[in-house]
Amino acid sequence: MSELEKIEKIAQGIMAGYYGEKQKCGTEYQKWTYAVLQADKIYKGDYIVNKETNDYGYDYVQQILQS
C-alpha cells in the first residue's frame, strides 16, 4: 500500500468515527480535508492514537501502517 493509500485509509477511519476528531460543520469536502490533514499527522507520527483510550482505533491504524 502506498503512502497516499495509507493516509486515505486512516482518514476513512476518522470519518467513520473510530478515532480522531471529525469536523462537525462545513461541506463534505471540508470535512474530508480536515480528516486527511489529521491522517497525515497520524501517518507521520505527529499525532498518536492512544491504545489505552482507544484500543480499536489503535489496532486499526497499526494494521494500516504495517501493510
PDB file of N, CA, C and O in Angstrom:
ATOM      1  N   MET A   1       0.846  -1.162   0.000  1.00  0.00           N
ATOM      2  CA  MET A   1       0.000   0.000   0.000  1.00  0.00           C
ATOM      3  C   MET A   1       0.900   1.237   0.000  1.00  0.00           C
ATOM      4  O   MET A   1       1.860   1.309   0.768  1.00  0.00           O
ATOM      5  N   SER A   2       0.594   2.192  -0.848  1.00  0.00           N
ATOM      6  CA  SER A   2       1.417   3.396  -0.937  1.00  0.00           C
ATOM      7  C   SER A   2       1.116   4.348   0.223  1.00  0.00           C
ATOM      8  O   SER A   2       0.149   4.159   0.961  1.00  0.00           O
ATOM      9  N   GLU A   3       1.952   5.362   0.369  1.00  0.00           N
ATOM     10  CA  GLU A   3       1.782   6.350   1.434  1.00  0.00           C
ATOM     11  C   GLU A   3       0.414   7.032   1.324  1.00  0.00           C
ATOM     12  O   GLU A   3      -0.284   7.195   2.325  1.00  0.00           O
ATOM     13  N   LEU A   4       0.037   7.428   0.109  1.00  0.00           N
ATOM     14  CA  LEU A   4      -1.244   8.105  -0.077  1.00  0.00           C
ATOM     15  C   LEU A   4      -2.424   7.197   0.240  1.00  0.00           C
ATOM     16  O   LEU A   4      -3.419   7.650   0.806  1.00  0.00           O
ATOM     17  N   GLU A   5      -2.325   5.933  -0.116  1.00  0.00           N
ATOM     18  CA  GLU A   5      -3.396   4.991   0.196  1.00  0.00           C
ATOM     19  C   GLU A   5      -3.545   4.801   1.702  1.00  0.00           C
ATOM     20  O   GLU A   5      -4.660   4.698   2.214  1.00  0.00           O
ATOM     21  N   LYS A   6      -2.420   4.756   2.405  1.00  0.00           N
ATOM     22  CA  LYS A   6      -2.462   4.611   3.855  1.00  0.00           C
ATOM     23  C   LYS A   6      -3.099   5.831   4.508  1.00  0.00           C
ATOM     24  O   LYS A   6      -3.918   5.693   5.416  1.00  0.00           O
ATOM     25  N   ILE A   7      -2.728   7.018   4.053  1.00  0.00           N
ATOM     26  CA  ILE A   7      -3.304   8.246   4.600  1.00  0.00           C
ATOM     27  C   ILE A   7      -4.804   8.290   4.330  1.00  0.00           C
ATOM     28  O   ILE A   7      -5.584   8.679   5.199  1.00  0.00           O
ATOM     29  N   GLU A   8      -5.205   7.890   3.126  1.00  0.00           N
ATOM     30  CA  GLU A   8      -6.626   7.869   2.783  1.00  0.00           C
ATOM     31  C   GLU A   8      -7.390   6.886   3.677  1.00  0.00           C
ATOM     32  O   GLU A   8      -8.490   7.190   4.138  1.00  0.00           O
ATOM     33  N   LYS A   9      -6.812   5.725   3.915  1.00  0.00           N
ATOM     34  CA  LYS A   9      -7.452   4.709   4.756  1.00  0.00           C
ATOM     35  C   LYS A   9      -7.578   5.200   6.206  1.00  0.00           C
ATOM     36  O   LYS A   9      -8.601   4.972   6.852  1.00  0.00           O
ATOM     37  N   ILE A  10      -6.556   5.864   6.703  1.00  0.00           N
ATOM     38  CA  ILE A  10      -6.610   6.431   8.050  1.00  0.00           C
ATOM     39  C   ILE A  10      -7.688   7.510   8.108  1.00  0.00           C
ATOM     40  O   ILE A  10      -8.434   7.585   9.085  1.00  0.00           O
ATOM     41  N   ALA A  11      -7.778   8.346   7.070  1.00  0.00           N
ATOM     42  CA  ALA A  11      -8.811   9.393   7.006  1.00  0.00           C
ATOM     43  C   ALA A  11     -10.210   8.781   6.995  1.00  0.00           C
ATOM     44  O   ALA A  11     -11.136   9.338   7.586  1.00  0.00           O
ATOM     45  N   GLN A  12     -10.366   7.651   6.334  1.00  0.00           N
ATOM     46  CA  GLN A  12     -11.666   6.976   6.324  1.00  0.00           C
ATOM     47  C   GLN A  12     -12.045   6.541   7.740  1.00  0.00           C
ATOM     48  O   GLN A  12     -13.216   6.610   8.112  1.00  0.00           O
ATOM     49  N   GLY A  13     -11.081   6.101   8.519  1.00  0.00           N
ATOM     50  CA  GLY A  13     -11.331   5.737   9.912  1.00  0.00           C
ATOM     51  C   GLY A  13     -11.752   6.935  10.743  1.00  0.00           C
ATOM     52  O   GLY A  13     -12.609   6.817  11.619  1.00  0.00           O
ATOM     53  N   ILE A  14     -11.157   8.085  10.472  1.00  0.00           N
ATOM     54  CA  ILE A  14     -11.546   9.317  11.171  1.00  0.00           C
ATOM     55  C   ILE A  14     -12.984   9.675  10.810  1.00  0.00           C
ATOM     56  O   ILE A  14     -13.787   9.997  11.686  1.00  0.00           O
ATOM     57  N   MET A  15     -13.307   9.618   9.524  1.00  0.00           N
ATOM     58  CA  MET A  15     -14.668   9.941   9.072  1.00  0.00           C
ATOM     59  C   MET A  15     -15.692   8.962   9.655  1.00  0.00           C
ATOM     60  O   MET A  15     -16.838   9.339   9.899  1.00  0.00           O
ATOM     61  N   ALA A  16     -15.290   7.726   9.875  1.00  0.00           N
ATOM     62  CA  ALA A  16     -16.191   6.723  10.450  1.00  0.00           C
ATOM     63  C   ALA A  16     -16.328   6.890  11.962  1.00  0.00           C
ATOM     64  O   ALA A  16     -17.201   6.283  12.582  1.00  0.00           O
ATOM     65  N   GLY A  17     -15.458   7.718  12.553  1.00  0.00           N
ATOM     66  CA  GLY A  17     -15.538   7.977  13.987  1.00  0.00           C
ATOM     67  C   GLY A  17     -14.757   6.998  14.845  1.00  0.00           C
ATOM     68  O   GLY A  17     -14.978   6.937  16.054  1.00  0.00           O
ATOM     69  N   TYR A  18     -13.845   6.227  14.250  1.00  0.00           N
ATOM     70  CA  TYR A  18     -13.051   5.260  15.017  1.00  0.00           C
ATOM     71  C   TYR A  18     -12.071   5.951  15.952  1.00  0.00           C
ATOM     72  O   TYR A  18     -11.789   5.438  17.035  1.00  0.00           O
ATOM     73  N   TYR A  19     -11.548   7.102  15.556  1.00  0.00           N
ATOM     74  CA  TYR A  19     -10.549   7.848  16.325  1.00  0.00           C
ATOM     75  C   TYR A  19     -10.456   9.228  15.722  1.00  0.00           C
ATOM     76  O   TYR A  19     -11.092   9.501  14.704  1.00  0.00           O
ATOM     77  N   GLY A  20      -9.678  10.100  16.326  1.00  0.00           N
ATOM     78  CA  GLY A  20      -9.520  11.447  15.804  1.00  0.00           C
ATOM     79  C   GLY A  20     -10.769  12.278  16.071  1.00  0.00           C
ATOM     80  O   GLY A  20     -11.654  11.870  16.823  1.00  0.00           O
ATOM     81  N   GLU A  21     -10.825  13.428  15.454  1.00  0.00           N
ATOM     82  CA  GLU A  21     -11.946  14.328  15.650  1.00  0.00           C
ATOM     83  C   GLU A  21     -12.540  14.690  14.303  1.00  0.00           C
ATOM     84  O   GLU A  21     -11.869  15.274  13.452  1.00  0.00           O
ATOM     85  N   LYS A  22     -13.800  14.341  14.117  1.00  0.00           N
ATOM     86  CA  LYS A  22     -14.495  14.644  12.869  1.00  0.00           C
ATOM     87  C   LYS A  22     -15.049  16.059  12.951  1.00  0.00           C
ATOM     88  O   LYS A  22     -15.693  16.427  13.933  1.00  0.00           O
ATOM     89  N   GLN A  23     -14.798  16.837  11.929  1.00  0.00           N
ATOM     90  CA  GLN A  23     -15.311  18.201  11.878  1.00  0.00           C
ATOM     91  C   GLN A  23     -16.833  18.154  11.815  1.00  0.00           C
ATOM     92  O   GLN A  23     -17.399  17.380  11.044  1.00  0.00           O
ATOM     93  N   LYS A  24     -17.490  18.968  12.614  1.00  0.00           N
ATOM     94  CA  LYS A  24     -18.944  18.901  12.733  1.00  0.00           C
ATOM     95  C   LYS A  24     -19.688  19.815  11.762  1.00  0.00           C
ATOM     96  O   LYS A  24     -20.859  19.571  11.472  1.00  0.00           O
ATOM     97  N   CYS A  25     -19.051  20.838  11.265  1.00  0.00           N
ATOM     98  CA  CYS A  25     -19.745  21.739  10.347  1.00  0.00           C
ATOM     99  C   CYS A  25     -18.902  21.927   9.086  1.00  0.00           C
ATOM    100  O   CYS A  25     -17.712  21.611   9.057  1.00  0.00           O
ATOM    101  N   GLY A  26     -19.547  22.447   8.057  1.00  0.00           N
ATOM    102  CA  GLY A  26     -18.873  22.659   6.790  1.00  0.00           C
ATOM    103  C   GLY A  26     -19.354  21.666   5.748  1.00  0.00           C
ATOM    104  O   GLY A  26     -20.182  20.799   6.030  1.00  0.00           O
ATOM    105  N   THR A  27     -18.828  21.804   4.550  1.00  0.00           N
ATOM    106  CA  THR A  27     -19.208  20.912   3.464  1.00  0.00           C
ATOM    107  C   THR A  27     -18.514  19.564   3.649  1.00  0.00           C
ATOM    108  O   THR A  27     -17.578  19.438   4.439  1.00  0.00           O
ATOM    109  N   GLU A  28     -18.980  18.572   2.920  1.00  0.00           N
ATOM    110  CA  GLU A  28     -18.344  17.255   2.989  1.00  0.00           C
ATOM    111  C   GLU A  28     -16.879  17.341   2.545  1.00  0.00           C
ATOM    112  O   GLU A  28     -16.022  16.640   3.084  1.00  0.00           O
ATOM    113  N   TYR A  29     -16.600  18.190   1.573  1.00  0.00           N
ATOM    114  CA  TYR A  29     -15.223  18.377   1.113  1.00  0.00           C
ATOM    115  C   TYR A  29     -14.357  18.930   2.245  1.00  0.00           C
ATOM    116  O   TYR A  29     -13.226  18.482   2.437  1.00  0.00           O
ATOM    117  N   GLN A  30     -14.889  19.909   3.001  1.00  0.00           N
ATOM    118  CA  GLN A  30     -14.131  20.477   4.121  1.00  0.00           C
ATOM    119  C   GLN A  30     -13.903  19.436   5.216  1.00  0.00           C
ATOM    120  O   GLN A  30     -12.823  19.376   5.803  1.00  0.00           O
ATOM    121  N   LYS A  31     -14.921  18.619   5.490  1.00  0.00           N
ATOM    122  CA  LYS A  31     -14.787  17.571   6.494  1.00  0.00           C
ATOM    123  C   LYS A  31     -13.736  16.548   6.073  1.00  0.00           C
ATOM    124  O   LYS A  31     -12.925  16.108   6.887  1.00  0.00           O
ATOM    125  N   TRP A  32     -13.759  16.173   4.791  1.00  0.00           N
ATOM    126  CA  TRP A  32     -12.791  15.209   4.277  1.00  0.00           C
ATOM    127  C   TRP A  32     -11.377  15.778   4.351  1.00  0.00           C
ATOM    128  O   TRP A  32     -10.442  15.076   4.736  1.00  0.00           O
ATOM    129  N   THR A  33     -11.219  17.050   3.982  1.00  0.00           N
ATOM    130  CA  THR A  33      -9.909  17.699   4.032  1.00  0.00           C
ATOM    131  C   THR A  33      -9.371  17.722   5.459  1.00  0.00           C
ATOM    132  O   THR A  33      -8.191  17.454   5.682  1.00  0.00           O
ATOM    133  N   TYR A  34     -10.222  18.038   6.415  1.00  0.00           N
ATOM    134  CA  TYR A  34      -9.824  18.053   7.828  1.00  0.00           C
ATOM    135  C   TYR A  34      -9.370  16.656   8.264  1.00  0.00           C
ATOM    136  O   TYR A  34      -8.371  16.513   8.969  1.00  0.00           O
ATOM    137  N   ALA A  35     -10.107  15.632   7.839  1.00  0.00           N
ATOM    138  CA  ALA A  35      -9.749  14.250   8.180  1.00  0.00           C
ATOM    139  C   ALA A  35      -8.418  13.858   7.548  1.00  0.00           C
ATOM    140  O   ALA A  35      -7.600  13.199   8.190  1.00  0.00           O
ATOM    141  N   VAL A  36      -8.194  14.254   6.306  1.00  0.00           N
ATOM    142  CA  VAL A  36      -6.941  13.920   5.614  1.00  0.00           C
ATOM    143  C   VAL A  36      -5.756  14.605   6.288  1.00  0.00           C
ATOM    144  O   VAL A  36      -4.686  14.008   6.409  1.00  0.00           O
ATOM    145  N   LEU A  37      -5.934  15.844   6.726  1.00  0.00           N
ATOM    146  CA  LEU A  37      -4.849  16.545   7.423  1.00  0.00           C
ATOM    147  C   LEU A  37      -4.498  15.842   8.733  1.00  0.00           C
ATOM    148  O   LEU A  37      -3.321  15.712   9.072  1.00  0.00           O
ATOM    149  N   GLN A  38      -5.513  15.388   9.470  1.00  0.00           N
ATOM    150  CA  GLN A  38      -5.251  14.620  10.698  1.00  0.00           C
ATOM    151  C   GLN A  38      -4.566  13.301  10.366  1.00  0.00           C
ATOM    152  O   GLN A  38      -3.616  12.900  11.038  1.00  0.00           O
ATOM    153  N   ALA A  39      -5.052  12.628   9.327  1.00  0.00           N
ATOM    154  CA  ALA A  39      -4.496  11.332   8.928  1.00  0.00           C
ATOM    155  C   ALA A  39      -3.020  11.460   8.565  1.00  0.00           C
ATOM    156  O   ALA A  39      -2.212  10.596   8.906  1.00  0.00           O
ATOM    157  N   ASP A  40      -2.678  12.530   7.879  1.00  0.00           N
ATOM    158  CA  ASP A  40      -1.285  12.763   7.508  1.00  0.00           C
ATOM    159  C   ASP A  40      -0.418  12.902   8.761  1.00  0.00           C
ATOM    160  O   ASP A  40       0.697  12.383   8.809  1.00  0.00           O
ATOM    161  N   LYS A  41      -0.931  13.596   9.764  1.00  0.00           N
ATOM    162  CA  LYS A  41      -0.173  13.766  11.011  1.00  0.00           C
ATOM    163  C   LYS A  41      -0.055  12.447  11.763  1.00  0.00           C
ATOM    164  O   LYS A  41       0.975  12.174  12.379  1.00  0.00           O
ATOM    165  N   ILE A  42      -1.107  11.622  11.716  1.00  0.00           N
ATOM    166  CA  ILE A  42      -1.032  10.297  12.341  1.00  0.00           C
ATOM    167  C   ILE A  42       0.000   9.454  11.606  1.00  0.00           C
ATOM    168  O   ILE A  42       0.807   8.772  12.237  1.00  0.00           O
ATOM    169  N   TYR A  43      -0.020   9.495  10.288  1.00  0.00           N
ATOM    170  CA  TYR A  43       0.924   8.713   9.476  1.00  0.00           C
ATOM    171  C   TYR A  43       2.369   9.113   9.777  1.00  0.00           C
ATOM    172  O   TYR A  43       3.246   8.257   9.890  1.00  0.00           O
ATOM    173  N   LYS A  44       2.607  10.416   9.904  1.00  0.00           N
ATOM    174  CA  LYS A  44       3.964  10.908  10.155  1.00  0.00           C
ATOM    175  C   LYS A  44       4.392  10.775  11.608  1.00  0.00           C
ATOM    176  O   LYS A  44       5.567  10.965  11.924  1.00  0.00           O
ATOM    177  N   GLY A  45       3.450  10.449  12.504  1.00  0.00           N
ATOM    178  CA  GLY A  45       3.785  10.280  13.915  1.00  0.00           C
ATOM    179  C   GLY A  45       3.619  11.524  14.754  1.00  0.00           C
ATOM    180  O   GLY A  45       3.954  11.515  15.938  1.00  0.00           O
ATOM    181  N   ASP A  46       3.103  12.609  14.164  1.00  0.00           N
ATOM    182  CA  ASP A  46       2.864  13.828  14.935  1.00  0.00           C
ATOM    183  C   ASP A  46       1.692  13.651  15.896  1.00  0.00           C
ATOM    184  O   ASP A  46       1.708  14.174  17.010  1.00  0.00           O
ATOM    185  N   TYR A  47       0.677  12.908  15.456  1.00  0.00           N
ATOM    186  CA  TYR A  47      -0.466  12.551  16.301  1.00  0.00           C
ATOM    187  C   TYR A  47      -0.381  11.058  16.566  1.00  0.00           C
ATOM    188  O   TYR A  47       0.034  10.291  15.698  1.00  0.00           O
ATOM    189  N   ILE A  48      -0.770  10.649  17.756  1.00  0.00           N
ATOM    190  CA  ILE A  48      -0.734   9.230  18.126  1.00  0.00           C
ATOM    191  C   ILE A  48      -2.116   8.804  18.601  1.00  0.00           C
ATOM    192  O   ILE A  48      -2.746   9.498  19.399  1.00  0.00           O
ATOM    193  N   VAL A  49      -2.585   7.663  18.110  1.00  0.00           N
ATOM    194  CA  VAL A  49      -3.827   7.084  18.602  1.00  0.00           C
ATOM    195  C   VAL A  49      -3.441   6.261  19.831  1.00  0.00           C
ATOM    196  O   VAL A  49      -2.689   5.292  19.727  1.00  0.00           O
ATOM    197  N   ASN A  50      -3.957   6.650  20.984  1.00  0.00           N
ATOM    198  CA  ASN A  50      -3.588   6.045  22.260  1.00  0.00           C
ATOM    199  C   ASN A  50      -4.270   4.690  22.433  1.00  0.00           C
ATOM    200  O   ASN A  50      -5.497   4.601  22.392  1.00  0.00           O
ATOM    201  N   LYS A  51      -3.492   3.655  22.623  1.00  0.00           N
ATOM    202  CA  LYS A  51      -4.028   2.306  22.792  1.00  0.00           C
ATOM    203  C   LYS A  51      -4.864   2.180  24.063  1.00  0.00           C
ATOM    204  O   LYS A  51      -5.841   1.431  24.090  1.00  0.00           O
ATOM    205  N   GLU A  52      -4.493   2.897  25.100  1.00  0.00           N
ATOM    206  CA  GLU A  52      -5.209   2.789  26.367  1.00  0.00           C
ATOM    207  C   GLU A  52      -6.604   3.404  26.303  1.00  0.00           C
ATOM    208  O   GLU A  52      -7.515   2.921  26.975  1.00  0.00           O
ATOM    209  N   THR A  53      -6.788   4.444  25.521  1.00  0.00           N
ATOM    210  CA  THR A  53      -8.092   5.101  25.449  1.00  0.00           C
ATOM    211  C   THR A  53      -8.902   4.675  24.230  1.00  0.00           C
ATOM    212  O   THR A  53     -10.120   4.855  24.206  1.00  0.00           O
ATOM    213  N   ASN A  54      -8.246   4.113  23.222  1.00  0.00           N
ATOM    214  CA  ASN A  54      -8.957   3.728  22.005  1.00  0.00           C
ATOM    215  C   ASN A  54      -8.288   2.496  21.400  1.00  0.00           C
ATOM    216  O   ASN A  54      -7.554   2.593  20.416  1.00  0.00           O
ATOM    217  N   ASP A  55      -8.548   1.357  21.993  1.00  0.00           N
ATOM    218  CA  ASP A  55      -7.903   0.111  21.587  1.00  0.00           C
ATOM    219  C   ASP A  55      -8.216  -0.247  20.128  1.00  0.00           C
ATOM    220  O   ASP A  55      -7.317  -0.626  19.377  1.00  0.00           O
ATOM    221  N   TYR A  56      -9.485  -0.127  19.730  1.00  0.00           N
ATOM    222  CA  TYR A  56      -9.869  -0.482  18.359  1.00  0.00           C
ATOM    223  C   TYR A  56      -9.200   0.453  17.352  1.00  0.00           C
ATOM    224  O   TYR A  56      -8.652   0.001  16.346  1.00  0.00           O
ATOM    225  N   GLY A  57      -9.246   1.757  17.627  1.00  0.00           N
ATOM    226  CA  GLY A  57      -8.627   2.724  16.726  1.00  0.00           C
ATOM    227  C   GLY A  57      -7.132   2.505  16.591  1.00  0.00           C
ATOM    228  O   GLY A  57      -6.578   2.622  15.498  1.00  0.00           O
ATOM    229  N   TYR A  58      -6.480   2.188  17.700  1.00  0.00           N
ATOM    230  CA  TYR A  58      -5.043   1.925  17.693  1.00  0.00           C
ATOM    231  C   TYR A  58      -4.724   0.729  16.791  1.00  0.00           C
ATOM    232  O   TYR A  58      -3.827   0.792  15.951  1.00  0.00           O
ATOM    233  N   ASP A  59      -5.471  -0.357  16.981  1.00  0.00           N
ATOM    234  CA  ASP A  59      -5.246  -1.565  16.163  1.00  0.00           C
ATOM    235  C   ASP A  59      -5.515  -1.298  14.690  1.00  0.00           C
ATOM    236  O   ASP A  59      -4.784  -1.783  13.826  1.00  0.00           O
ATOM    237  N   TYR A  60      -6.552  -0.536  14.403  1.00  0.00           N
ATOM    238  CA  TYR A  60      -6.912  -0.182  13.022  1.00  0.00           C
ATOM    239  C   TYR A  60      -5.757   0.569  12.340  1.00  0.00           C
ATOM    240  O   TYR A  60      -5.360   0.242  11.222  1.00  0.00           O
ATOM    241  N   VAL A  61      -5.236   1.571  13.034  1.00  0.00           N
ATOM    242  CA  VAL A  61      -4.138   2.361  12.469  1.00  0.00           C
ATOM    243  C   VAL A  61      -2.879   1.512  12.313  1.00  0.00           C
ATOM    244  O   VAL A  61      -2.195   1.614  11.295  1.00  0.00           O
ATOM    245  N   GLN A  62      -2.565   0.686  13.293  1.00  0.00           N
ATOM    246  CA  GLN A  62      -1.365  -0.140  13.212  1.00  0.00           C
ATOM    247  C   GLN A  62      -1.431  -1.114  12.034  1.00  0.00           C
ATOM    248  O   GLN A  62      -0.420  -1.356  11.373  1.00  0.00           O
ATOM    249  N   GLN A  63      -2.599  -1.667  11.771  1.00  0.00           N
ATOM    250  CA  GLN A  63      -2.754  -2.560  10.614  1.00  0.00           C
ATOM    251  C   GLN A  63      -2.469  -1.819   9.312  1.00  0.00           C
ATOM    252  O   GLN A  63      -1.828  -2.354   8.407  1.00  0.00           O
ATOM    253  N   ILE A  64      -2.951  -0.592   9.230  1.00  0.00           N
ATOM    254  CA  ILE A  64      -2.730   0.208   8.017  1.00  0.00           C
ATOM    255  C   ILE A  64      -1.245   0.555   7.882  1.00  0.00           C
ATOM    256  O   ILE A  64      -0.668   0.407   6.805  1.00  0.00           O
ATOM    257  N   LEU A  65      -0.638   1.008   8.954  1.00  0.00           N
ATOM    258  CA  LEU A  65       0.772   1.422   8.890  1.00  0.00           C
ATOM    259  C   LEU A  65       1.708   0.258   8.569  1.00  0.00           C
ATOM    260  O   LEU A  65       2.748   0.456   7.941  1.00  0.00           O
ATOM    261  N   GLN A  66       1.346  -0.948   8.992  1.00  0.00           N
ATOM    262  CA  GLN A  66       2.211  -2.101   8.762  1.00  0.00           C
ATOM    263  C   GLN A  66       1.949  -2.797   7.428  1.00  0.00           C
ATOM    264  O   GLN A  66       2.680  -3.714   7.052  1.00  0.00           O
ATOM    265  N   SER A  67       0.916  -2.367   6.717  1.00  0.00           N
ATOM    266  CA  SER A  67       0.594  -3.017   5.431  1.00  0.00           C
ATOM    267  C   SER A  67       1.460  -2.481   4.305  1.00  0.00           C
ATOM    268  O   SER A  67       1.323  -2.915   3.161  1.00  0.00           O
TER     269      SER A  67
END
